[in-house]
Amino acid sequence: MSSWSFDTAHSEIGFSIRHMVFAKVRGSFNRWSGTIDGDASGALTGVSAEIEVDSIDTREAQRDTHLRSADFFDTASFPKMSFRSTAVRGDVNGEFQIDGDLSIRGTTKPVTLKVEYTGSGKDPWGNTRRGYRATTRIQRADFGLTWNAALELGGVLVGEAVDIEIETQVIVGA
């Protein structure tokens, strides 16, 4: 069994959420770290990650400040969110699932990531890299993220479902 760190320079944790019912806002987290556990062949067997929540970036400074506040993530009290896998199911060299515990704002809930192994190859320095793409959908209220505002046109300002998309690379053996 081996453990490899994510190559965060070539990886991204992104999300999207409905805004004003008819549009989507996208964002990402710029500071995070984690590891992938693998077997002797380099196949994934487990995952853990920590995200520095104040690194949220939706390309709008005022919105990012609001998201860091107690109305949403309360980064002063809860500076990190984390994911720890509990099971890996399916063909890890194709499409598979990773079950795990996601902790946001002091609340931990089980989630399942739908994962696709996107390939591997040698980089120009002779390292073997493996790529993965993962997605899931969570309900923000499950994690205490309940702030909202009613709209005159009906509905609410911020959607309930959050789509999470993760693109990762690890260097096997590094």
C-alpha positions as CSV (number, residue, x, y, z in Angstrom):
1,M,0.0,0.0,0.0
2,S,1.3,3.5,-0.9
3,S,0.0,7.0,-0.4
4,W,0.5,9.8,-2.9
5,S,-0.3,13.5,-2.5
6,F,-2.5,15.3,-5.0
7,D,-0.7,17.5,-7.5
8,T,-2.8,20.6,-6.6
9,A,-1.1,22.6,-9.4
10,H,-2.8,20.3,-11.9
11,S,-6.0,19.6,-10.0
12,E,-9.1,21.6,-9.1
13,I,-12.1,21.4,-6.7
14,G,-15.0,23.2,-8.2
15,F,-18.7,23.7,-7.5
16,S,-21.8,25.2,-9.1
17,I,-25.1,26.3,-7.5
18,R,-28.3,27.9,-8.8
19,H,-28.5,31.7,-8.4
20,M,-31.9,33.5,-8.8
21,V,-33.5,30.2,-10.0
22,F,-32.5,30.6,-13.6
23,A,-28.7,30.9,-13.6
24,K,-25.6,29.2,-12.1
25,V,-22.7,30.5,-10.1
26,R,-19.4,28.6,-10.3
27,G,-16.5,28.7,-7.9
28,S,-13.5,26.8,-6.7
29,F,-11.2,26.4,-3.7
30,N,-7.6,27.5,-4.3
31,R,-5.9,26.0,-1.2
32,W,-6.3,22.3,-0.4
33,S,-4.3,19.2,0.1
34,G,-4.9,15.5,0.3
35,T,-3.7,12.0,-0.5
36,I,-4.7,9.0,-2.5
37,D,-3.9,5.6,-1.2
38,G,-3.1,3.0,-3.8
39,D,-2.1,-0.6,-4.2
40,A,1.1,-2.0,-5.8
41,S,-0.3,-1.4,-9.3
42,G,-1.1,2.2,-8.6
43,A,-4.9,1.7,-8.4
44,L,-6.8,3.9,-6.0
45,T,-7.9,2.3,-2.7
46,G,-8.8,5.4,-0.6
47,V,-8.8,9.2,-0.5
48,S,-8.5,12.0,2.1
49,A,-8.6,15.7,1.5
50,E,-8.7,19.0,3.5
51,I,-9.8,22.3,2.0
52,E,-9.0,25.7,3.4
53,V,-12.5,27.2,3.1
54,D,-11.3,30.9,3.1
55,S,-9.7,30.1,-0.3
56,I,-13.2,30.1,-1.9
57,D,-13.1,31.9,-5.2
58,T,-16.3,32.7,-7.2
59,R,-14.6,35.6,-9.1
60,E,-16.6,38.2,-7.1
61,A,-14.9,39.5,-4.0
62,Q,-18.0,40.8,-2.2
63,R,-19.8,37.4,-2.7
64,D,-16.6,35.5,-1.5
65,T,-16.6,37.7,1.7
66,H,-20.2,36.9,2.3
67,L,-19.6,33.1,1.8
68,R,-16.8,33.3,4.4
69,S,-19.1,34.9,6.9
70,A,-21.3,33.3,9.6
71,D,-24.2,33.4,7.1
72,F,-22.5,30.6,5.2
73,F,-19.2,28.8,5.9
74,D,-18.2,30.8,9.1
75,T,-14.5,30.4,8.3
76,A,-13.5,32.0,11.6
77,S,-15.0,29.1,13.5
78,F,-14.7,26.4,10.8
79,P,-11.6,27.1,8.7
80,K,-11.4,23.7,7.0
81,M,-13.7,21.2,5.4
82,S,-12.6,17.6,4.8
83,F,-13.4,14.3,3.1
84,R,-12.4,10.9,4.2
85,S,-13.2,7.8,2.2
86,T,-14.9,4.8,3.8
87,A,-15.2,2.5,0.8
88,V,-14.2,2.2,-2.9
89,R,-16.6,0.3,-5.1
90,G,-16.3,-0.8,-8.7
91,D,-13.5,-0.9,-11.3
92,V,-10.9,1.6,-10.2
93,N,-9.5,1.5,-13.7
94,G,-12.8,2.7,-15.2
95,E,-15.8,4.2,-13.5
96,F,-16.4,3.6,-9.8
97,Q,-17.7,5.1,-6.6
98,I,-16.0,6.4,-3.5
99,D,-18.1,6.5,-0.3
100,G,-16.9,8.8,2.4
101,D,-17.6,11.3,5.1
102,L,-17.7,15.0,4.1
103,S,-17.4,17.5,6.9
104,I,-18.5,21.1,6.4
105,R,-19.0,23.7,9.1
106,G,-18.8,21.1,11.9
107,T,-21.3,18.7,10.3
108,T,-20.3,15.4,8.9
109,K,-22.5,13.5,6.4
110,P,-21.9,10.5,4.1
111,V,-21.5,11.2,0.4
112,T,-20.8,9.2,-2.7
113,L,-18.4,10.4,-5.3
114,K,-18.9,9.1,-8.9
115,V,-15.4,8.8,-10.1
116,E,-13.8,8.2,-13.5
117,Y,-10.2,7.1,-14.0
118,T,-9.1,9.4,-16.8
119,G,-5.8,7.7,-17.6
120,S,-2.1,7.7,-16.8
121,G,1.2,8.4,-18.4
122,K,4.8,9.4,-18.0
123,D,5.5,13.1,-17.6
124,P,8.6,14.7,-19.2
125,W,10.6,14.0,-15.9
126,G,9.8,10.3,-15.9
127,N,7.1,10.3,-13.2
128,T,3.9,8.3,-13.7
129,R,0.8,10.4,-13.3
130,R,-2.8,9.1,-12.8
131,G,-5.8,11.3,-13.4
132,Y,-9.3,11.1,-11.9
133,R,-12.6,13.1,-12.4
134,A,-15.2,12.9,-9.5
135,T,-18.6,14.4,-9.2
136,T,-21.3,14.5,-6.5
137,R,-24.3,16.6,-5.5
138,I,-25.0,17.7,-1.9
139,Q,-27.8,19.6,-0.3
140,R,-26.2,22.7,1.4
141,A,-28.8,22.7,4.3
142,D,-27.6,19.3,5.3
143,F,-24.4,21.1,6.4
144,G,-26.0,24.1,8.1
145,L,-25.6,26.4,5.1
146,T,-29.2,27.7,5.2
147,W,-28.9,31.5,4.5
148,N,-31.2,32.6,1.7
149,A,-33.3,35.5,0.4
150,A,-36.8,35.4,-1.2
151,L,-37.1,36.8,-4.7
152,E,-39.9,39.0,-5.9
153,L,-40.3,36.8,-9.0
154,G,-40.7,33.7,-6.7
155,G,-38.1,31.3,-5.5
156,V,-35.0,32.1,-3.6
157,L,-31.6,33.7,-4.3
158,V,-29.4,30.7,-3.6
159,G,-30.3,27.1,-4.7
160,E,-30.3,24.2,-2.4
161,A,-28.3,21.7,-4.5
162,V,-24.5,22.1,-4.9
163,D,-22.8,20.2,-7.7
164,I,-19.2,19.4,-6.9
165,E,-16.7,18.6,-9.7
166,I,-13.1,17.5,-8.9
167,E,-10.3,17.0,-11.5
168,T,-7.2,15.5,-10.0
169,Q,-3.7,14.2,-10.8
170,V,-1.4,12.3,-8.5
171,I,2.2,11.3,-9.2
172,V,2.4,7.5,-8.5
173,G,5.4,6.6,-6.4
174,A,6.3,10.2,-5.5
